[in-house]
Amino acid sequence: MSVTVVGSIAFDAVTTPFGSRERMLGGSAVHFSLAASFFDTVHVVGPVGDDFGEAEYEVLRARGVDTDDIERVPGGQTFFWRGEYGWDLNDRTTLETRLGVFADFEPKLSPASRAADVLFLANIQPDLQREVREQCAGARFVALDSMNLWIETARESLIETIAGVDCVLLNDAELRQLTGEPSFVRAARQVREWGPRVVIAKQGEYGAAMFSDERFFALPAFPLESVVDPTGAGDCFAGGLIGFLAAHPEEELDHELLTRAMAYGTALASFNVEELGVERVARLTVEEIVERVAELQRITHFVCKPVALRA
């Protein structure tokens, strides 16, 4: 089995209270691919310019990611984003965005990418997401991410695209914005009524919550003493979760499998924020992931015994 991801490949300039980089590899498709590569073959689809060199390709190829569908646009410049975080790392300020080749992106999928068992539609224009979904009609599981820009400018197109996928991953504020519901629980229920069987609310440092088949499951974020850079954490979470599902095609895609996938997504996201950009995940080991998932299981388990309560 394999996973296809379609999204941005970028250079990021990031400043946080704990460090900065003027130019580092980033983008939703990159963060997702590195995380998902621990579970299955990943085909990454996205555009880059002439400034995207062998060093950047090697970061992906070193993890076994298939880069054949990265489209190099002659004379173009790779998507660039500059942002800054304050002490509250949940809040970031975008200082500069240069779309470059991403402005005219038209996804071109090879037969291998179209044949993938699992598809992740990263944060791109909803019409493009729908076109890619139609090219991957045989995918067993399709998940979608989006953002406030598309909710504000292309809401109806986004809702139409959501109707054709199995899973939606949005942060809780985006769920409320999309539906107009003040409660993210009610918002998630409404989104499920549009078609997806699974809705996951990403909640940053507070973890993530999943709604599926009228069941609910939530995990806290892994407790860390040092958080350096949250950029790409949501995409790493998606990569861990969806990569895990892709690696278990023989199992029924039920609530129990999804909860295990949530644990691996949570673990991958926690590694991502420990250093700037992709630096930590790029040198991550399987043993570290297994150990962190086991620790996450330990700290979220409790025994409930009968207790006498006073009326």
C-alpha positions in Angstrom: 0.0 0.0 0.0 1.1 3.6 -0.3 0.1 7.2 0.5 -0.2 10.2 -1.8 0.0 13.8 -0.5 -0.7 16.9 -2.5 0.2 20.2 -1.0 2.8 22.9 -0.6 6.6 22.5 -0.7 8.2 25.6 0.7 11.0 27.5 2.2 10.2 29.0 5.6 11.8 31.8 7.6 10.8 31.4 11.2 11.5 33.3 14.4 10.4 32.1 17.8 11.6 33.0 21.3 13.8 29.9 21.2 15.5 30.2 17.9 15.3 31.2 14.3 16.1 30.2 10.7 16.2 32.5 7.7 15.6 29.8 5.2 14.6 26.2 5.9 12.7 23.4 4.2 8.9 23.4 5.0 5.5 23.2 3.5 2.5 21.0 4.4 3.4 18.2 2.0 7.0 18.1 3.3 6.0 17.8 7.0 3.3 15.3 6.2 5.6 13.2 4.0 8.4 12.9 6.6 6.0 11.8 9.3 4.0 9.3 7.1 7.2 7.8 5.7 7.7 5.9 9.0 4.7 3.8 8.1 4.4 3.4 4.3 5.6 4.6 0.9 4.7 8.2 0.3 4.3 9.9 -3.0 4.6 13.7 -2.7 3.0 16.0 -5.3 3.8 19.7 -5.4 5.6 22.4 -7.3 9.1 23.9 -6.7 11.3 26.4 -8.4 14.9 26.5 -9.6 16.0 27.4 -6.0 15.0 23.9 -4.7 18.1 21.9 -4.9 19.5 18.4 -4.2 20.0 19.1 -0.5 16.2 19.6 -0.2 15.4 16.5 -2.3 17.7 14.5 -0.2 15.9 15.3 3.1 12.8 13.6 1.6 14.6 10.8 -0.3 16.6 9.9 2.8 13.3 8.9 4.4 12.3 6.9 1.3 9.7 9.5 0.0 9.0 9.2 -3.7 9.8 12.6 -5.2 9.0 11.8 -8.8 5.9 14.0 -8.8 7.6 17.1 -7.4 7.2 19.4 -10.4 10.2 21.7 -11.0 9.1 24.9 -12.8 12.0 26.4 -14.8 12.7 30.0 -13.9 10.3 29.8 -11.0 10.8 30.4 -7.2 9.6 28.0 -4.6 6.8 29.1 -2.3 8.2 31.1 0.6 6.6 32.0 4.0 8.0 34.1 6.8 6.4 34.0 10.3 7.1 35.0 13.9 5.9 33.4 17.2 5.7 35.1 20.5 5.8 33.5 23.9 2.4 32.1 23.2 3.3 29.6 20.5 -0.4 29.1 19.6 -0.3 32.6 18.1 1.8 33.4 15.1 2.1 36.4 12.8 2.7 36.0 9.1 5.2 38.6 8.0 5.6 37.7 4.3 4.2 35.2 1.8 5.5 34.7 -1.7 3.5 32.2 -3.6 6.0 31.8 -6.4 5.3 28.6 -8.5 2.5 27.7 -6.0 0.3 30.5 -7.5 -0.3 28.5 -10.7 -0.1 25.0 -9.3 -2.1 22.4 -11.2 -1.5 19.0 -9.6 -0.1 16.4 -12.0 -0.3 12.9 -10.6 1.7 9.9 -12.0 0.0 6.5 -12.3 1.7 5.5 -9.0 0.3 8.6 -7.2 -3.2 8.0 -8.6 -3.1 4.4 -7.5 -2.2 5.1 -3.8 -4.4 3.4 -1.3 -4.6 6.5 0.9 -4.8 10.1 -0.1 -4.1 13.3 1.9 -5.3 16.6 0.4 -3.2 19.1 2.2 -4.1 22.8 2.5 -4.6 23.9 -1.1 -7.5 25.5 -3.0 -10.7 23.4 -2.6 -11.3 23.1 -6.3 -7.8 21.7 -6.7 -8.4 19.3 -3.9 -11.6 18.1 -5.6 -9.8 17.6 -8.9 -7.2 15.4 -7.2 -9.8 13.4 -5.4 -11.5 12.6 -8.7 -8.1 11.4 -10.1 -7.8 9.0 -7.1 -11.2 7.5 -7.3 -9.9 4.1 -6.0 -8.4 5.4 -2.7 -9.6 3.4 0.3 -9.3 6.4 2.7 -9.1 10.1 1.8 -8.5 12.9 4.3 -8.5 16.7 3.9 -7.1 19.7 5.6 -7.9 23.4 5.0 -7.6 26.8 6.5 -9.4 30.0 7.3 -8.5 31.6 3.9 -10.5 29.0 2.0 -13.4 29.1 4.6 -13.6 32.9 3.9 -13.1 32.9 0.2 -14.3 29.5 -1.1 -16.7 28.1 1.5 -19.2 26.5 -0.8 -16.4 24.9 -2.9 -14.8 23.6 0.4 -18.1 22.1 1.6 -18.6 20.4 -1.8 -15.1 18.9 -1.5 -15.6 17.8 2.1 -18.6 15.8 0.9 -16.3 13.6 -1.1 -13.7 12.6 1.6 -13.7 10.2 4.5 -11.9 12.4 7.1 -11.6 16.2 7.7 -8.8 17.6 9.9 -9.3 21.2 11.0 -8.4 23.1 14.1 -11.3 23.9 16.5 -11.5 27.6 15.5 -11.7 26.6 11.8 -14.5 24.1 12.5 -16.5 26.9 14.3 -15.8 29.3 11.5 -16.8 26.9 8.8 -20.1 26.0 10.4 -21.0 29.1 12.4 -21.5 26.9 15.5 -20.0 28.2 18.8 -19.2 24.7 20.1 -16.6 22.7 18.2 -18.5 19.6 19.2 -21.6 20.7 17.4 -19.5 22.0 14.6 -17.9 18.6 14.1 -21.3 16.9 14.1 -22.5 19.3 11.4 -19.4 18.6 9.2 -20.0 14.9 9.6 -23.5 15.4 8.3 -22.0 16.8 5.1 -20.4 13.4 4.3 -17.1 12.5 6.1 -17.3 9.6 8.6 -14.5 11.1 10.7 -13.8 14.7 11.8 -10.7 15.6 13.8 -10.4 18.8 15.7 -6.7 19.8 16.1 -6.2 21.8 19.3 -2.5 22.7 19.3 -0.9 22.3 22.7 -4.1 20.8 24.1 -4.1 17.8 21.8 -6.8 16.6 19.3 -10.3 15.3 19.4 -12.0 12.8 17.1 -15.6 12.3 16.2 -16.6 9.1 14.3 -19.8 7.1 14.1 -21.3 9.1 17.0 -18.3 8.2 19.1 -15.8 10.6 20.6 -12.1 10.2 21.5 -9.5 12.7 22.6 -5.8 12.7 23.4 -3.8 15.5 25.0 -0.6 16.7 23.4 2.4 14.9 24.6 3.8 17.0 27.6 7.1 18.5 26.6 9.5 20.6 28.7 10.9 22.4 25.6 8.8 23.5 22.6 10.8 25.4 20.0 8.8 25.7 16.8 5.1 24.5 16.2 5.3 25.1 12.4 4.1 22.0 10.6 3.0 20.2 13.7 -0.5 19.7 12.4 0.8 18.3 9.1 3.1 15.9 11.1 0.1 14.9 13.2 -1.8 14.1 9.9 1.2 12.3 8.5 1.5 10.0 11.6 -2.2 9.3 11.7 -2.8 8.7 8.0 0.5 6.9 7.5 -0.5 4.5 10.3 -3.9 3.8 8.7 -2.2 3.2 5.3 0.1 0.6 7.0 -2.8 -1.4 8.3 -4.9 -2.2 5.2 -5.9 -5.6 6.5 -7.7 -4.1 9.6 -11.2 -2.7 9.6 -11.1 1.1 9.6 -13.0 1.3 12.8 -12.9 3.4 16.0 -10.3 1.3 17.6 -7.9 1.6 14.7 -8.5 5.3 14.4 -7.6 5.8 18.1 -4.3 4.0 17.7 -3.6 6.2 14.7 -4.3 9.3 16.7 -1.7 8.2 19.2 1.0 7.9 16.5 0.0 11.2 15.0 0.2 12.8 18.4 3.7 11.4 19.0 5.0 12.5 15.5 3.7 16.1 16.1 5.4 16.2 19.5 8.8 15.5 18.0 8.2 18.1 15.3 7.9 21.0 17.7 11.1 20.1 19.6 13.3 21.8 17.0 13.0 24.2 14.1 11.4 23.2 10.9 11.9 19.5 9.9 15.2 19.2 11.8 14.0 16.8 14.5 11.7 14.6 12.4 14.3 14.3 9.7 16.6 12.5 12.1 14.0 10.7 14.1 14.2 7.0 14.7 11.6 4.2 14.9 12.7 3.4 18.4 12.0 6.9 19.6 8.5 6.9 18.1 7.6 3.5 19.7 8.9 4.7 23.1 6.9 7.9 23.0 3.7 6.2 22.0 4.1 3.8 24.9 4.7 6.7 27.2 1.6 8.5 25.8 -0.4 5.4 26.5 0.9 5.2 30.1 0.1 8.8 31.0 -3.4 8.7 29.5 -4.5 5.5 31.2 -6.3 5.4 34.5 -8.2 2.8 36.5 -11.8 3.6 37.5 -13.1 1.9 40.6 -16.5 2.2 42.3 -16.6 5.0 44.9 -19.2 5.9 47.4 -20.5 9.4 46.7 -22.6 11.6 48.9 -26.0 12.7 47.7 
